[in-house]
Structures are given as structure tokens and as C-alpha cells.
């Protein structure tokens, strides 16, 4: 029975005795052993009553078992819903309820906090820790591996990844088998991945970058990965000599450059360094090339589309650009108001169309219609231009999305929390340049009349209710927020005023 994603990515692992995963302790997991783990995982999901199309929510620490949950879900035809491990139980509750998740897998340390949330959402809760323990691990040990994957079509839903705008509820981007597989096929060709490649994998696997861009590409190329739990610089430097490639966010590269051990000799054997998920500063490009002789390849993607553009493997990799559109991806720059094409070189809305573009937002037909045109073009919300050589320049975001260290932060959510803080009349949350994260969250607060808010106290209180990556790196107190004649807060004014805040 056909299952395109399984057939292309996971079936080739069966019988493969060479390593698929290299572990930090020096051990390895062969392709065949990992395939067997995926088959047992799929069998366990089936034994739990999950049927093709059911949603599996996952909030677990990165490990081979965690990665096998993705493979098992594909084999069982279950829709994979990875959740950021930093999300609080309050945040998880929304995703479980909205997706109608049949089962949630969580780290054992979070089970007590998540139990009432799962019960309220009618979601079964089981545990799986990074060391391979937990109630799901026990069930895994008793499961019968499935012999054949569930039959799936190319347009069947494979994953549900939640993203958001600056206002309103989080949106579940529906990614089909075709979306994921078509993008992996393009990336293998364009980035020249082969079975000889060993990717140093230090990205999280709850995000499209580490889960789909990195993992799917190496699976399809029949390569292997060094699976690191976290992007610890000491561990990365120790394993770089065994790798041929690295996919990272700008933070990886700035922190490597801060380490005197990182230099030309350490990476002379490396084939490719790729950066994405946040803008890479031009000075980082220059410093990296001067130190290593390698020029970082920067690309542009989104949760809803995976990769859209890429600087070339052969040819000029231009700092400050994300390269031309990838083969099979149509990219247009349109007028924000009318949707008509703008003149060459002019700034407008970036729209994309191709097999990589998602099927729509889960149970949100109005949002889908607003952002996914009838002709198949997706309105990205990013503003950009195309130069005379076809390179795409992203100049800003129509929405005030902040990307810090590769994570998306939506200002409205943080502003609502700040507005409730003691002594605060109103707030604005912006992203400003940061030498390490690419962009960092800065909160601007206005005191309530006669009040003197305590920024440090506000941040401490907020930390118990919001994922750490969303928290402002600093709070600035000002007398009033700048507004236009219509009363709208002028965030561009704030960004210009505080753009050097973290350069101090």
C-alpha cells in the first residue's frame, strides 16, 4: 500500500546496517534499528487506538526515541503535532483542544502539570523521557511492530504545525505528504546532499527547521546525522570533525565565532554551512568567511511552506539576501493593498506558490481564504524585493512577528501579558537587532498614572506564565507610545529609537 512519505524517507532504512544516527556518547543507531523503532512506535500508536488522520501531540526532549515518534506517526498515518518544549501547560491546552489531539506524549517531569490540561481536553496523556523511560516507552516494549505502513495519498495530512499572527488565535498549518516530500527532494538536489553526508544536528525537532528541513533532507539523501540534544558549543566543536554539514540559526554561528577553538583547521573538511529561521547579519557573514574560508548559505522558509528560496550552492552567496526562488517555487512581489505585481526591484509583499505550500489552516476557513489565494499563491506577510539577478531581499515583515534565535514570537501575546502587569498602563513589544540571536524581544511599557512599575519584577512574574523564548530580554519605561493620526502605535518609530539597545 502506498505511503509516499514513508516510502521515500523511512523504507530505505530497513536493512541498512550503516549508521543513521551518531550519538554524543560515541554510539550509533543503524538505519535498520531505527526503522524497527519506528515500526514499534507505529504499532504502539495503533494499539492505543489511533487511526490514520488522528492527531498525536508531542512535547518531549530531543532524543532518538523522540525522532522515531515522527517516523512512527508517518507509518501509522497519524498526523504529527510537535510542540515547543518551552510551552507552559496553559499554552499547551489551546493546541490540544484546537487540534482535537487523541494522544499527547510528554516528558515525565511535566506529566503532573499537564495531566489536568489533557483531561480537560479529552486527550490521553502518556510519558516519554529522553532516556527512553516512561509509560509510552513501557508500551513500546510490548508492542507488535506494524508490518506495513498505513495507506496514504500525497494530499493526506502528515503534520500540523502551529503558527500565529500578531493578533488572534494560533493557526495550525496543515502540511501534506506532498508538501514535505517535494521540498526535501528539491533541497537534496540544490544543496548537493548525498549518502556521504553527515549532518551535525543541533536544532530542536519541534520546529520545521530541525524536523523537516534537516531530518527529511538527510533521510532522502540516505545520509546520517550526529544527533545532539542541544546546541552546546563545546559539544558542537567536539563533533564538527565527524560532520560534513551544519544547519543552524544565526545564534549558532555567532557563538561559534566567539570561541577561539573555532577556526579554519577545525572545519577544513566541511562541505556546507546553512543558516535560516532568522536574519543573518552581514558582519557575521564576513567574520565567518574570514575565520573559516567558508561562506554561509542563507535561505528563506516558513512553517507554512518549508523552504522557498536559497542562495546557490554553486555561485555567489550574497549577504543580506536569501537567494533566488527554489526550483518548483514561484515567487511574486505584489502590492500590499491591491495584490497586483509591482515593478521589478520595488518592495512589496512576498507571495509564493508551489507543491511546498501548505493546504490551509486547521479549522480556519476564513484565515485560509485571507492568506491563501484561489490561484494557489500564499501571502507570506513578509515584505521584500527581487534584485536584477533574481536574489530575494527581505526588508521587513508586514506583521510585527519577531524571530529570536530561530523562534517565532508574536508581540500581541506578550503585550497582553505586560498590560496586565502591576503599574503598567500599556505596552508595545518589538524586535530589535541582537548580536547573538539576530533579533531579540524588547518590551516598551508606559506607567499607569502615579505608578512606578518594576521591570525586573514584571519579568520574574511573567516567566511563570510564558515560554522563556517569548520573554522580553529587557523592558524599557517611556512616558507614552508614539502614535499616528489614527491612534495606531508606530512600532517603526520604536524600532528605530531602540535598534541599538542590545549593542551597548
Secondary structure, 3 states (H helix, E strand, C coil): CCEHHHHHHHHHHCCCCCEEEEECCCCEEEHHHHHHHHHHHHHHHHHCCCCCCCEEEEECCCCHHHHHHHHHHHHHCCEEEECCCCCCHHHHHHHHHHHCCCEEEECHHHHHHHHHHHHHCCCEEEECCCCCCCHHHHHHHHCCCCCCCCCECCCCEEEEEEECCCCCCCEEEEEEHHHHHHHHHHHHHHCCCCCCCEEEECCCCCCHHHHHHHHHHHHHHCCEEEECCCCCHHHHHHHHCCCCEEEECHHHHHHHHCCCCCCCCCCCCCCEEEECCCCCCHHHHHHHHHHHCCCCEEEEEECCCEEEEECCCCCCCCCCCCCEECCCCEEEEECCCCCCECCCCCCEEEEEECCCCCCCECCCHHHHHHHECCCCCEEEEEEEEECCCCCEEEEEECCCCEEECCEEECHHHHHHHHHCCCCEEEEEEEEEEECCCEEEEEEEEEECCCCCCCHHHHHHHHCCCCCHHHCCCEEEECCCCCECCCCCECHHHHHHHHCCHHHC
